[in-house]
Amino acid sequence: MDFIKKLDINGLIPEIPIIQGGMAVGVSLDGLASAVANEGGIGIIGTAGIGLVENISSGSVRRDNLEGLKNVIRRAKEKTKGIIGVNIMVALSDYSEMVKTAIKENVDLIISGAGLPLSLPSFLGETSKTKLVPIVSSLKSAQIIFKKWMKSYGYIPDAFIVEGPQAGGHLGYREENLEDENYSLETTVPQVVKFSEEIFRQYGKKVPVIAAGGIDSREKAQKMFMMGASGIQVGTPFIATKECDADIKFKQTVINASEEDIKIIKSPVGLPGRAVKNKFLEEVERGIQKPFRCAYQCIKTCKVTNAPYCIAQALLNAAKGNMEKGFAFTGSNGYKIKEITDVKTVIKTIIG
Ligand SMILES: Cc1cc2nc3c(=O)[nH]c(=O)nc-3n(C[C@H](O)[C@H](O)[C@H](O)COP(=O)(O)O)c2cc1C
């Protein structure tokens, strides 16, 4: 389209500048990621809880995750010659092993947020071609990451994803700032674009800025490109596609949601999250405990002893269609989705 630009992530150039946002647990696996890659976008595998999703039980949950990650990357690559990456949250307690495995499997890129991925370049080998893309929620976090990567590794990020407060899943903002203009995508994207231009002037490397959170229409995509973004990351609109890896009941939950059903929750991992309100979440809010056994502390920041439920288990249950024992994360625009379509249609709606 006339308004879109070429997205060039240090030599990784998709036909269309759309990254499908990684969605754990079990929402974006090889099915969705390869479908997006086959349409010319960048497909991203959500990696949290991937051993559980793959139903591997070797006796070590950490080993299961690495095995699951390897299997899903390999399956995705069998289904597409396009660009495949992974989303690995910094908050995962097996973060470094997951990153090493993804690099060993030659993924095209690693996207990393939910914390500052300060050590990410340390895992690259001499010959690794994997690109490294941090997710940031402010100019300050982009600057901190840039400074640390330059100082410790002489490495400049290959792109920045700015994820704004309208996104789905865990959010990198305090709850009270979610509706504050100073924290909006429209405020932060131009700031990070300016920072990226400074990097180019000083170091000669182009660091594209990718906008994420609530981009579900041509108008919104166009606005981001006009503000200097070179790409967009889209999550929620891909949930209601036939290629999405979650159960139909999960997709239907998002389709059936009204605007009032989409709420901010306090996640046991210590961050706010955006989700579709349901009986499970209402009970949790009323103080009802959902007993669980923690197999291993999958998220570093999870307050296991005080947690009213296990978020990994709840998200896994939901992705498998057991909505009574879990809930669906969604972006703020989830309620606008009215039917199941396919990846091609979603892409066409946004940049067609
Ligand atoms: C169901 C769901 C699961 C998500 N899981 C992750 C995740 O594991 N890691 C992450 O960095 N972002 C996650 N996100 C955020 C998305 O990758 C994406 O950046 C964001 O949702 C973009 O906003 P949008 O959904 O309004 O398009 C998730 C979002 C949703 C809706």
The ligand as a Tripos MOL2 file, in Angstrom:
@<TRIPOS>MOLECULE
LIG
   31    33     1     0     0
SMALL
NO_CHARGES

@<TRIPOS>ATOM
      1 C1         -3.2590  -13.9070   24.0910 C.3       1 LIG1
      2 C2         -2.0380  -13.0300   24.1160 C.ar      1 LIG1
      3 C3         -0.8570  -13.5510   24.5730 C.ar      1 LIG1
      4 C4          0.3220  -12.7620   24.5600 C.ar      1 LIG1
      5 N1          1.4980  -13.3100   24.9780 N.ar      1 LIG1
      6 C5          2.6560  -12.5760   24.9230 C.ar      1 LIG1
      7 C6          3.9070  -13.1510   25.3090 C.ar      1 LIG1
      8 O1          3.9920  -14.3110   25.6680 O.2       1 LIG1
      9 N2          4.9820  -12.3450   25.2660 N.ar      1 LIG1
     10 C7          4.9320  -11.0300   24.8580 C.ar      1 LIG1
     11 O2          5.9690  -10.3470   24.8300 O.2       1 LIG1
     12 N3          3.7660  -10.4770   24.4550 N.ar      1 LIG1
     13 C8          2.6300  -11.2170   24.4760 C.ar      1 LIG1
     14 N4          1.4490  -10.6620   24.0460 N.ar      1 LIG1
     15 C9          1.4750   -9.3270   23.3910 C.3       1 LIG1
     16 C10         1.4830   -9.4830   21.8570 C.3       1 LIG1
     17 O3          2.6320  -10.1330   21.4130 O.3       1 LIG1
     18 C11         1.3520   -8.1510   21.0910 C.3       1 LIG1
     19 O4          2.5060   -7.3910   21.1320 O.3       1 LIG1
     20 C12         0.2510   -7.2700   21.5750 C.3       1 LIG1
     21 O5         -0.8610   -8.0200   21.9180 O.3       1 LIG1
     22 C13        -0.0880   -6.2540   20.4820 C.3       1 LIG1
     23 O6         -1.3010   -5.6080   20.7180 O.3       1 LIG1
     24 P1         -2.6590   -6.0830   20.0050 P.3       1 LIG1
     25 O7         -2.9980   -7.4030   20.6190 O.co2     1 LIG1
     26 O8         -3.6190   -5.0050   20.3450 O.co2     1 LIG1
     27 O9         -2.3950   -6.2010   18.5280 O.co2     1 LIG1
     28 C14         0.2640  -11.4310   24.0940 C.ar      1 LIG1
     29 C15        -0.9620  -10.9030   23.6530 C.ar      1 LIG1
     30 C16        -2.1070  -11.6820   23.6650 C.ar      1 LIG1
     31 C17        -3.3900  -11.0900   23.1660 C.3       1 LIG1
@<TRIPOS>BOND
     1     1     2 1
     2     2     3 ar
     3     2    30 ar
     4     3     4 ar
     5     4     5 ar
     6     4    28 ar
     7     5     6 ar
     8     6     7 ar
     9     6    13 1
    10     7     8 2
    11     7     9 ar
    12     9    10 ar
    13    10    11 2
    14    10    12 ar
    15    12    13 ar
    16    13    14 ar
    17    14    15 1
    18    14    28 ar
    19    15    16 1
    20    16    17 1
    21    16    18 1
    22    18    19 1
    23    18    20 1
    24    20    21 1
    25    20    22 1
    26    22    23 1
    27    23    24 1
    28    24    25 2
    29    24    26 1
    30    24    27 1
    31    28    29 ar
    32    29    30 ar
    33    30    31 1
@<TRIPOS>SUBSTRUCTURE
     1 LIG1         1 GROUP 0 **** ****
